[in-house]
């Protein structure tokens, strides 16, 4: 299993796992003209209502000019290779529903808004991602865990392997 390169990619991978996706990190799906490898930061897949849902999430900072960063974000999702990779791996040829997200670790609110408008992609600053996606996923999971609790108390904790989510849950509660 590949390892994520950054804490922010780990957070995205854990969030997808909590949401019920099978997750792969650093997913290779092609080569560049110069011979380098194209890879997606984090990809989650699940079958829902006879459809293959594919969430391709890229994570990074946007510190160039707005025009350069718009191009950078568009390039991350302009190749169909990752969808083909998932379809082939899961032997799923029809009814594939791709979703794309770019989680920005560093950039101004103004630039992120400009990129959203220019690309029509789901681009979120890290704090928005945590507030709008991660915290609600934790709350949802804890309100209805997928297994019966053994303890009689009302404390529900996240699975041990989701250490980034456990940290955020702890900080949110404190």
MDTraj code that builds the backbone (N, CA, C; nanometers):
import mdtraj as md
import numpy as np

residues = "UNK UNK UNK UNK UNK UNK UNK UNK UNK UNK UNK UNK UNK UNK UNK UNK UNK UNK UNK UNK UNK UNK UNK UNK UNK UNK UNK UNK UNK UNK UNK UNK UNK UNK UNK UNK UNK UNK UNK UNK UNK UNK UNK UNK UNK UNK UNK UNK UNK UNK UNK UNK UNK UNK UNK UNK UNK UNK UNK UNK UNK UNK UNK UNK UNK UNK UNK UNK UNK UNK UNK UNK UNK UNK UNK UNK UNK UNK UNK UNK UNK UNK UNK UNK UNK UNK UNK UNK UNK UNK UNK UNK UNK UNK UNK UNK UNK UNK UNK UNK UNK UNK UNK UNK UNK UNK UNK UNK UNK UNK UNK UNK UNK UNK UNK UNK UNK UNK UNK UNK UNK UNK UNK UNK UNK UNK UNK UNK UNK UNK UNK UNK UNK UNK UNK UNK UNK UNK UNK UNK UNK UNK UNK UNK UNK UNK UNK UNK UNK UNK UNK UNK UNK UNK UNK UNK UNK UNK UNK UNK UNK UNK UNK UNK UNK UNK UNK UNK UNK UNK UNK UNK UNK UNK".split()
xyz = np.array([
    [0.0853, -0.1179, 0.0000],
    [0.0000, 0.0000, 0.0000],
    [0.0892, 0.1233, 0.0000],
    [0.0698, 0.2134, -0.0954],
    [0.1494, 0.3361, -0.0977],
    [0.1207, 0.4226, 0.0245],
    [0.2174, 0.5023, 0.0588],
    [0.2002, 0.5944, 0.1697],
    [0.1732, 0.7336, 0.1161],
    [0.0947, 0.8082, 0.1908],
    [0.0707, 0.9471, 0.1528],
    [0.1985, 1.0261, 0.1757],
    [0.2095, 1.1379, 0.1066],
    [0.3301, 1.2188, 0.1162],
    [0.3212, 1.3245, 0.2254],
    [0.2001, 1.3635, 0.2622],
    [0.1835, 1.4742, 0.3560],
    [0.0715, 1.4444, 0.4548],
    [0.0707, 1.5188, 0.5648],
    [-0.0367, 1.5047, 0.6634],
    [-0.1708, 1.5396, 0.6017],
    [-0.1716, 1.6362, 0.5086],
    [-0.2978, 1.6794, 0.4485],
    [-0.3567, 1.5696, 0.3586],
    [-0.2719, 1.4956, 0.2890],
    [-0.3209, 1.3830, 0.2103],
    [-0.3706, 1.2722, 0.3018],
    [-0.3031, 1.2510, 0.4143],
    [-0.3482, 1.1515, 0.5120],
    [-0.4866, 1.1868, 0.5645],
    [-0.5079, 1.3141, 0.5935],
    [-0.6384, 1.3591, 0.6428],
    [-0.7476, 1.3300, 0.5402],
    [-0.7217, 1.3596, 0.4142],
    [-0.8192, 1.3338, 0.3082],
    [-0.8469, 1.1833, 0.2971],
    [-0.7424, 1.1022, 0.3014],
    [-0.7592, 0.9570, 0.2908],
    [-0.8435, 0.9030, 0.4068],
    [-0.8159, 0.9495, 0.5273],
    [-0.8928, 0.9042, 0.6434],
    [-1.0390, 0.9480, 0.6336],
    [-1.0610, 1.0694, 0.5883],
    [-1.1983, 1.1194, 0.5714],
    [-1.2758, 1.0311, 0.4738],
    [-1.2132, 0.9966, 0.3614],
    [-1.2801, 0.9108, 0.2637],
    [-1.3097, 0.7729, 0.3238],
    [-1.2152, 0.7185, 0.4001],
    [-1.2393, 0.5888, 0.4647],
    [-1.3589, 0.5971, 0.5591],
    [-1.3652, 0.7035, 0.6361],
    [-1.4769, 0.7202, 0.7293],
    [-1.6094, 0.7313, 0.6538],
    [-1.6049, 0.7860, 0.5330],
    [-1.7251, 0.8005, 0.4496],
    [-1.7608, 0.6711, 0.3756],
    [-1.6843, 0.5634, 0.3983],
    [-1.7176, 0.4338, 0.3398],
    [-1.6519, 0.4031, 0.2068],
    [-1.5527, 0.4794, 0.1690],
    [-1.4827, 0.4553, 0.0434],
    [-1.3653, 0.3605, 0.0643],
    [-1.3368, 0.2811, -0.0383],
    [-1.2096, 0.2118, -0.0450],
    [-1.1121, 0.3144, -0.0987],
    [-0.9962, 0.3260, -0.0359],
    [-0.9069, 0.4379, -0.0645],
    [-0.7698, 0.3895, -0.1090],
    [-0.7159, 0.4577, -0.2082],
    [-0.5770, 0.4396, -0.2496],
    [-0.5105, 0.5759, -0.2537],
    [-0.3854, 0.5784, -0.2147],
    [-0.3078, 0.7014, -0.2163],
    [-0.1986, 0.6904, -0.3221],
    [-0.1569, 0.8054, -0.3746],
    [-0.0491, 0.8113, -0.4747],
    [-0.0749, 0.7108, -0.5867],
    [-0.1909, 0.7212, -0.6484],
    [-0.2362, 0.6241, -0.7480],
    [-0.1762, 0.6568, -0.8846],
    [-0.0887, 0.5690, -0.9375],
    [-0.0312, 0.5946, -1.0701],
    [-0.1336, 0.5655, -1.1787],
    [-0.1424, 0.6562, -1.2763],
    [-0.2388, 0.6315, -1.3837],
    [-0.1887, 0.6734, -1.5208],
    [-0.0623, 0.7025, -1.5329],
    [-0.0094, 0.7391, -1.6638],
    [0.1325, 0.7907, -1.6521],
    [0.1868, 0.8278, -1.7675],
    [0.3219, 0.8846, -1.7721],
    [0.3186, 1.0156, -1.8492],
    [0.4135, 1.1017, -1.8155],
    [0.4253, 1.2285, -1.8860],
    [0.5078, 1.2091, -2.0123],
    [0.5091, 1.3100, -2.0984],
    [0.5902, 1.3029, -2.2200],
    [0.7382, 1.2931, -2.1872],
    [0.7780, 1.3478, -2.0730],
    [0.9185, 1.3435, -2.0321],
    [0.9530, 1.2130, -1.9604],
    [0.8545, 1.1249, -1.9426],
    [0.8797, 0.9961, -1.8802],
    [0.8480, 0.9912, -1.7325],
    [0.8000, 1.1011, -1.6755],
    [0.7601, 1.1020, -1.5351],
    [0.6284, 1.0294, -1.5163],
    [0.5925, 1.0109, -1.3927],
    [0.4708, 0.9360, -1.3617],
    [0.3594, 1.0311, -1.3205],
    [0.2410, 1.0098, -1.3760],
    [0.1221, 1.0831, -1.3332],
    [0.0572, 1.0037, -1.2212],
    [0.0255, 1.0711, -1.1129],
    [-0.0440, 1.0009, -1.0057],
    [-0.1408, 1.0944, -0.9352],
    [-0.2479, 1.0351, -0.8888],
    [-0.3488, 1.1085, -0.8119],
    [-0.3101, 1.1015, -0.6651],
    [-0.3312, 1.2111, -0.5922],
    [-0.2963, 1.2117, -0.4504],
    [-0.3777, 1.1092, -0.3729],
    [-0.5106, 1.1197, -0.3795],
    [-0.5980, 1.0284, -0.3055],
    [-0.7205, 0.9981, -0.3915],
    [-0.7557, 0.8707, -0.3996],
    [-0.8738, 0.8285, -0.4748],
    [-0.9564, 0.7361, -0.3869],
    [-1.0848, 0.7658, -0.3787],
    [-1.1770, 0.6800, -0.3065],
    [-1.2835, 0.6288, -0.4011],
    [-1.3207, 0.5018, -0.3852],
    [-1.4262, 0.4439, -0.4686],
    [-1.5250, 0.3671, -0.3811],
    [-1.6501, 0.3731, -0.4213],
    [-1.7512, 0.2880, -0.3595],
    [-1.8650, 0.2699, -0.4576],
    [-1.9336, 0.1589, -0.4420],
    [-2.0494, 0.1307, -0.5271],
    [-2.1733, 0.1684, -0.4482],
    [-2.2537, 0.2524, -0.5108],
    [-2.3738, 0.3036, -0.4464],
    [-2.4836, 0.3105, -0.5513],
    [-2.5959, 0.2463, -0.5258],
    [-2.7085, 0.2453, -0.6200],
    [-2.6658, 0.2010, -0.7595],
    [-2.5910, 0.0930, -0.7658],
    [-2.5421, 0.0361, -0.8921],
    [-2.4554, 0.1325, -0.9726],
    [-2.3968, 0.2294, -0.9068],
    [-2.3056, 0.3231, -0.9729],
    [-2.1713, 0.3196, -0.9006],
    [-2.0662, 0.3352, -0.9768],
    [-1.9320, 0.3432, -0.9199],
    [-1.9004, 0.4901, -0.8945],
    [-1.8943, 0.5266, -0.7679],
    [-1.8582, 0.6641, -0.7302],
    [-1.7071, 0.6692, -0.7127],
    [-1.6451, 0.7605, -0.7839],
    [-1.4997, 0.7787, -0.7768],
    [-1.4738, 0.9203, -0.7297],
    [-1.4079, 0.9339, -0.6146],
    [-1.3681, 1.0662, -0.5643],
    [-1.2176, 1.0787, -0.5818],
    [-1.1802, 1.1713, -0.6671],
    [-1.0389, 1.2003, -0.6917],
    [-1.0090, 1.3323, -0.6213],
    [-0.9197, 1.3270, -0.5215],
    [-0.8884, 1.4454, -0.4428],
    [-0.7400, 1.4766, -0.4559],
    [-0.7120, 1.5982, -0.4941],
    [-0.5746, 1.6487, -0.4988],
    [-0.5564, 1.7464, -0.3842],
    [-0.4362, 1.7526, -0.3316],
    [-0.4062, 1.8383, -0.2181],
    [-0.2789, 1.9158, -0.2502],
    [-0.2802, 2.0457, -0.2210],
    [-0.1579, 2.1217, -0.2415],
    [-0.1775, 2.2693, -0.2167],
    [-0.0666, 2.3402, -0.2227],
    [-0.0760, 2.4845, -0.2055],
    [-0.0871, 2.5515, -0.3419],
    [-0.1351, 2.6726, -0.3404],
    [-0.1496, 2.7506, -0.4628],
    [-0.0808, 2.8844, -0.4385],
    [0.0457, 2.8926, -0.4768],
    [0.1251, 3.0116, -0.4458],
    [0.1747, 3.0851, -0.5698],
    [0.1330, 3.0406, -0.6879],
    [0.1705, 3.1112, -0.8103],
    [0.0726, 3.2243, -0.8388],
    [0.0775, 3.2716, -0.9595],
    [-0.0221, 3.3715, -0.9987],
    [-0.1574, 3.3021, -1.0094],
    [-0.2636, 3.3787, -1.0052],
    [-0.3978, 3.3191, -1.0153],
    [-0.4114, 3.2420, -1.1458],
    [-0.3614, 3.2989, -1.2539],
    [-0.3697, 3.2314, -1.3845],
    [-0.2939, 3.0985, -1.3823],
    [-0.1736, 3.0980, -1.3246],
    [-0.0949, 2.9742, -1.3152],
    [-0.1650, 2.8697, -1.2295],
    [-0.2221, 2.9158, -1.1188],
    [-0.2879, 2.8218, -1.0279],
    [-0.4181, 2.7671, -1.0847],
    [-0.4894, 2.8467, -1.1613],
    [-0.6083, 2.7954, -1.2307],
    [-0.5668, 2.6823, -1.3239],
    [-0.4606, 2.7040, -1.3991],
    [-0.4100, 2.6011, -1.4915],
    [-0.3633, 2.4774, -1.4151],
    [-0.2949, 2.4987, -1.3023],
    [-0.2462, 2.3872, -1.2198],
    [-0.3617, 2.2988, -1.1741],
    [-0.4681, 2.3610, -1.1235],
    [-0.5834, 2.2855, -1.0752],
    [-0.6531, 2.2141, -1.1914],
    [-0.6729, 2.2834, -1.3018],
    [-0.7375, 2.2207, -1.4174],
    [-0.6577, 2.1012, -1.4676],
    [-0.5245, 2.1137, -1.4708],
    [-0.4404, 2.0038, -1.5181],
    [-0.4508, 1.8801, -1.4303],
    [-0.4733, 1.8988, -1.3016],
    [-0.4834, 1.7847, -1.2103],
    [-0.6003, 1.6925, -1.2457],
    [-0.7063, 1.7509, -1.3021],
    [-0.8274, 1.6735, -1.3275],
    [-0.8611, 1.6597, -1.4763],
    [-0.7763, 1.7108, -1.5635],
    [-0.8102, 1.7109, -1.7056],
    [-0.7838, 1.5771, -1.7734],
    [-0.7108, 1.4911, -1.7093],
    [-0.6797, 1.3615, -1.7692],
    [-0.7814, 1.2584, -1.7209],
    [-0.8309, 1.1769, -1.8121],
    [-0.9326, 1.0776, -1.7746],
    [-0.8696, 0.9505, -1.7205],
    [-0.7390, 0.9444, -1.7125],
    [-0.6695, 0.8214, -1.6737],
    [-0.7116, 0.7629, -1.5417],
    [-0.7392, 0.8455, -1.4433],
    [-0.7731, 0.7922, -1.3114],
    [-0.9094, 0.7232, -1.3126],
    [-1.0019, 0.7763, -1.3903],
    [-1.1339, 0.7121, -1.4015],
    [-1.1192, 0.5783, -1.4731],
    [-1.0409, 0.5763, -1.5794],
    [-1.0157, 0.4508, -1.6521],
    [-0.9472, 0.3489, -1.5619],
    [-0.8519, 0.3947, -1.4819],
    [-0.7815, 0.3078, -1.3877],
    [-0.8818, 0.2415, -1.2924],
    [-0.9723, 0.3203, -1.2359],
    [-1.0713, 0.2675, -1.1410],
    [-1.1686, 0.1723, -1.2102],
    [-1.2136, 0.2086, -1.3288],
    [-1.3062, 0.1221, -1.4020],
    [-1.2411, -0.0128, -1.4314],
    [-1.1161, -0.0106, -1.4742],
    [-1.0449, -0.1345, -1.5065],
    [-1.0206, -0.2175, -1.3813],
    [-0.9760, -0.1526, -1.2758],
    [-0.9421, -0.2252, -1.1528],
    [-1.0652, -0.2923, -1.0926],
    [-1.1801, -0.2249, -1.1008],
    [-1.3023, -0.2781, -1.0403],
    [-1.3950, -0.3459, -1.1407],
    [-1.3504, -0.3542, -1.2659],
    [-1.4298, -0.4186, -1.3713],
    [-1.5700, -0.3589, -1.3777],
    [-1.5729, -0.2272, -1.3814],
    [-1.6985, -0.1516, -1.3832],
    [-1.6943, -0.0640, -1.5078],
    [-1.7805, -0.0889, -1.6045],
    [-1.7679, -0.0162, -1.7309],
    [-1.8716, 0.0948, -1.7500],
    [-1.9832, 0.0845, -1.6838],
    [-2.0885, 0.1841, -1.7028],
    [-2.1309, 0.2440, -1.5696],
    [-2.2022, 0.3546, -1.5787],
    [-2.2579, 0.4219, -1.4622],
    [-2.1493, 0.4597, -1.3603],
    [-2.0472, 0.5276, -1.4106],
    [-1.9389, 0.5756, -1.3263],
    [-1.9620, 0.7235, -1.2982],
    [-1.9573, 0.7597, -1.1715],
    [-1.9837, 0.8976, -1.1313],
    [-1.8591, 0.9569, -1.0665],
    [-1.7797, 1.0283, -1.1462],
    [-1.6591, 1.0883, -1.0889],
    [-1.6894, 1.2181, -1.0153],
    [-1.6159, 1.2415, -0.9081],
    [-1.6224, 1.3657, -0.8331],
    [-1.4789, 1.4118, -0.8111],
    [-1.4581, 1.5410, -0.8216],
    [-1.3242, 1.5955, -0.8085],
    [-1.3213, 1.7021, -0.7001],
    [-1.2121, 1.7028, -0.6248],
    [-1.1955, 1.8040, -0.5205],
    [-1.0468, 1.8404, -0.5123],
    [-1.0225, 1.9682, -0.4944],
    [-0.8863, 2.0148, -0.4682],
    [-0.8885, 2.0809, -0.3311],
    [-0.8090, 2.0275, -0.2378],
    [-0.7993, 2.0834, -0.1033],
    [-0.6719, 2.1670, -0.0983],
    [-0.6897, 2.2942, -0.0726],
    [-0.5792, 2.3899, -0.0760],
    [-0.5214, 2.4049, 0.0644],
    [-0.3925, 2.3734, 0.0762],
    [-0.3280, 2.3852, 0.2066],
    [-0.2832, 2.5281, 0.2337],
    [-0.2543, 2.6026, 0.1293],
    [-0.2130, 2.7414, 0.1489],
    [-0.2512, 2.8245, 0.0282],
    [-0.3322, 2.9257, 0.0498],
    [-0.3671, 3.0247, -0.0515],
    [-0.4648, 3.1233, 0.0107],
    [-0.4834, 3.2340, -0.0562],
    [-0.5765, 3.3345, -0.0051],
    [-0.7208, 3.2958, -0.0385],
    [-0.8143, 3.3468, 0.0404],
    [-0.9567, 3.3236, 0.0145],
    [-0.9939, 3.3758, -0.1239],
    [-0.9401, 3.4919, -0.1560],
    [-0.9725, 3.5558, -0.2832],
    [-0.9283, 3.4697, -0.4019],
    [-0.8077, 3.4148, -0.3934],
    [-0.7587, 3.3321, -0.5036],
    [-0.8395, 3.2035, -0.5156],
    [-0.8702, 3.1406, -0.4034],
    [-0.9480, 3.0169, -0.4073],
    [-1.0849, 3.0423, -0.4694],
    [-1.1475, 3.1529, -0.4352],
    [-1.2766, 3.1871, -0.4944],
    [-1.2632, 3.2073, -0.6449],
    [-1.1577, 3.2744, -0.6885],
    [-1.1349, 3.2967, -0.8319],
    [-1.1153, 3.1638, -0.9041],
    [-1.0451, 3.0714, -0.8420],
    [-1.0215, 2.9398, -0.9038],
    [-1.1518, 2.8609, -0.9111],
    [-1.2330, 2.8665, -0.8068],
    [-1.3644, 2.7998, -0.8097],
    [-1.4468, 2.8491, -0.9278],
    [-1.4523, 2.9812, -0.9414],
    [-1.5334, 3.0403, -1.0475],
    [-1.4791, 3.0076, -1.1855],
    [-1.3474, 3.0080, -1.1999],
    [-1.2867, 2.9834, -1.3311],
    [-1.2929, 2.8371, -1.3728],
    [-1.2871, 2.7456, -1.2766],
    [-1.2800, 2.6028, -1.3103],
    [-1.4105, 2.5288, -1.2908],
    [-1.5005, 2.5848, -1.2104],
    [-1.6249, 2.5158, -1.1753],
    [-1.5967, 2.3813, -1.1066],
    [-1.4845, 2.3766, -1.0323],
    [-1.4475, 2.2570, -0.9568],
    [-1.4700, 2.2813, -0.8081],
    [-1.4746, 2.1741, -0.7333],
    [-1.4886, 2.1818, -0.5886],
    [-1.3498, 2.2086, -0.5289],
    [-1.3183, 2.3341, -0.5082],
    [-1.1894, 2.3769, -0.4538],
    [-1.2168, 2.4357, -0.3162],
    [-1.1491, 2.3799, -0.2146],
    [-1.1733, 2.4246, -0.0771],
    [-1.0416, 2.4514, -0.0069],
    [-1.0400, 2.5564, 0.0718],
    [-0.9275, 2.5795, 0.1600],
    [-0.9326, 2.4753, 0.2711],
    [-0.8190, 2.4416, 0.3294],
    [-0.8123, 2.3351, 0.4297],
    [-0.9123, 2.3574, 0.5427],
    [-0.9214, 2.4802, 0.5914],
    [-1.0140, 2.5055, 0.7022],
    [-1.1594, 2.4844, 0.6599],
    [-1.1926, 2.5130, 0.5351],
    [-1.3285, 2.4869, 0.4850],
    [-1.3527, 2.3365, 0.4767],
    [-1.2540, 2.2642, 0.4257],
    [-1.2640, 2.1190, 0.4140],
    [-1.2882, 2.0552, 0.5509],
    [-1.2113, 2.0983, 0.6506],
    [-1.2276, 2.0423, 0.7851],
    [-1.3651, 2.0765, 0.8412],
    [-1.4057, 2.2008, 0.8279],
    [-1.5328, 2.2460, 0.8837],
    [-1.6536, 2.1863, 0.8095],
    [-1.6489, 2.1829, 0.6764],
    [-1.7655, 2.1449, 0.5962],
    [-1.7735, 1.9969, 0.5621],
    [-1.6602, 1.9274, 0.5653],
    [-1.6585, 1.7865, 0.5243],
    [-1.6152, 1.6928, 0.6373],
    [-1.5031, 1.7245, 0.7012],
    [-1.4470, 1.6342, 0.8010],
    [-1.5313, 1.6301, 0.9282],
    [-1.5582, 1.7455, 0.9893],
    [-1.6357, 1.7459, 1.1137],
    [-1.7746, 1.6842, 1.0959],
    [-1.8488, 1.7174, 0.9891],
    [-1.9790, 1.6503, 0.9706],
    [-1.9662, 1.4985, 0.9512],
    [-1.8604, 1.4529, 0.8843],
    [-1.8408, 1.3088, 0.8655],
    [-1.8142, 1.2400, 0.9988],
    [-1.7336, 1.3025, 1.0840],
    [-1.7065, 1.2470, 1.2170],
    [-1.8361, 1.2395, 1.2977],
    [-1.9112, 1.3490, 1.2991],
    [-2.0362, 1.3526, 1.3750],
    [-2.1359, 1.2478, 1.3248],
    [-2.1464, 1.2345, 1.1942],
    [-2.2379, 1.1362, 1.1347],
    [-2.1971, 0.9951, 1.1736],
    [-2.0675, 0.9657, 1.1617],
    [-2.0179, 0.8322, 1.1928],
    [-2.0414, 0.7996, 1.3403],
    [-2.0112, 0.8951, 1.4278],
    [-2.0253, 0.8712, 1.5714],
    [-2.1720, 0.8588, 1.6137],
    [-2.2626, 0.9233, 1.5420],
    [-2.4041, 0.9133, 1.5767],
    [-2.4644, 0.7799, 1.5343],
    [-2.4011, 0.7125, 1.4377],
    [-2.4510, 0.5838, 1.3900],
    [-2.3336, 0.4969, 1.3443],
    [-2.2535, 0.4481, 1.4413],
    [-2.1384, 0.3669, 1.4020],
    [-2.1829, 0.2387, 1.3324],
    [-2.0992, 0.1864, 1.2441],
    [-2.1393, 0.0686, 1.1649],
    [-2.1354, -0.0625, 1.2422],
    [-2.1146, -0.0578, 1.3727],
    [-2.1130, -0.1783, 1.4540],
    [-2.1765, -0.1471, 1.5890],
    [-2.2146, -0.2511, 1.6590],
    [-2.2770, -0.2345, 1.7905],
    [-2.1685, -0.2035, 1.8939],
    [-2.1950, -0.1049, 1.9771],
    [-2.0996, -0.0674, 2.0806],
    [-2.0967, -0.1710, 2.1921],
    [-1.9763, -0.1996, 2.2413],
    [-1.9616, -0.2951, 2.3504],
    [-1.9781, -0.2281, 2.4864],
    [-1.9423, -0.1022, 2.4949],
    [-1.9497, -0.0334, 2.6239],
    [-2.0906, 0.0190, 2.6474],
    [-2.1220, 0.0421, 2.7708],
    [-2.2537, 0.0955, 2.8054],
    [-2.2530, 0.2477, 2.8104],
    [-2.1353, 0.3058, 2.8046],
    [-2.1242, 0.4511, 2.8092],
    [-2.1661, 0.5134, 2.6776],
    [-2.1685, 0.6436, 2.6756],
    [-2.2110, 0.7144, 2.5557],
    [-2.0937, 0.7662, 2.4739],
    [-1.9735, 0.7268, 2.5116],
    [-1.8564, 0.7741, 2.4389],
    [-1.8334, 0.6833, 2.3180],
    [-1.8313, 0.7424, 2.2029],
    [-1.8045, 0.6700, 2.0789],
    [-1.6746, 0.7263, 2.0231],
    [-1.5793, 0.6385, 1.9998],
    [-1.4521, 0.6849, 1.9450],
    [-1.4345, 0.6315, 1.8041],
    [-1.3565, 0.7031, 1.7275],
    [-1.3271, 0.6643, 1.5904],
    [-1.2319, 0.5450, 1.5890],
    [-1.2265, 0.4722, 1.4785],
    [-1.1337, 0.3593, 1.4688],
    [-0.9885, 0.4034, 1.4927],
    [-0.9107, 0.3145, 1.5532],
    [-0.7724, 0.3458, 1.5905],
    [-0.6862, 0.3959, 1.4754],
    [-0.7024, 0.3395, 1.3600],
    [-0.6159, 0.3743, 1.2472],
    [-0.6375, 0.5136, 1.1910],
    [-0.7424, 0.5793, 1.2307],
    [-0.7734, 0.7125, 1.1776],
    [-0.7203, 0.8192, 1.2729],
    [-0.5902, 0.8245, 1.2846],
    [-0.5273, 0.9092, 1.3863],
    [-0.5403, 1.0580, 1.3591],
    [-0.5433, 1.1005, 1.2340],
    [-0.5642, 1.2429, 1.2042],
    [-0.7070, 1.2844, 1.2420],
    [-0.8028, 1.1991, 1.2093],
    [-0.9416, 1.2285, 1.2450],
    [-0.9612, 1.2252, 1.3961],
    [-0.8923, 1.1325, 1.4634],
    [-0.9015, 1.1292, 1.6091],
    [-0.8490, 1.2590, 1.6700],
    [-0.7407, 1.3107, 1.6160],
    [-0.6858, 1.4364, 1.6665],
    [-0.7853, 1.5505, 1.6473],
    [-0.8424, 1.5613, 1.5274],
    [-0.9394, 1.6682, 1.5033],
    [-1.0638, 1.6528, 1.5890],
    [-1.1085, 1.5296, 1.6076],
    [-1.2244, 1.5057, 1.6936],
    [-1.1932, 1.5503, 1.8359],
    [-1.0758, 1.5163, 1.8855],
    [-1.0356, 1.5578, 2.0193],
    [-1.0322, 1.7105, 2.0305],
    [-0.9706, 1.7745, 1.9344],
    [-0.9608, 1.9206, 1.9381],
    [-1.0979, 1.9857, 1.9289],
    [-1.1856, 1.9290, 1.8471],
    [-1.3208, 1.9848, 1.8359],
    [-1.3966, 1.9736, 1.9683],
    [-1.3808, 1.8604, 2.0366],
    [-1.4499, 1.8404, 2.1634],
    [-1.3936, 1.9287, 2.2740],
    [-1.2653, 1.9633, 2.2676],
    [-1.2014, 2.0429, 2.3734],
    [-1.2144, 2.1908, 2.3435],
])
top = md.Topology()
chain = top.add_chain()
for i, resn in enumerate(residues, 1):
    res = top.add_residue(resn, chain, resSeq=i)
    for name in ("N", "CA", "C"):
        top.add_atom(name, md.element.get_by_symbol(name[0]), res)
traj = md.Trajectory(xyz[None], top)
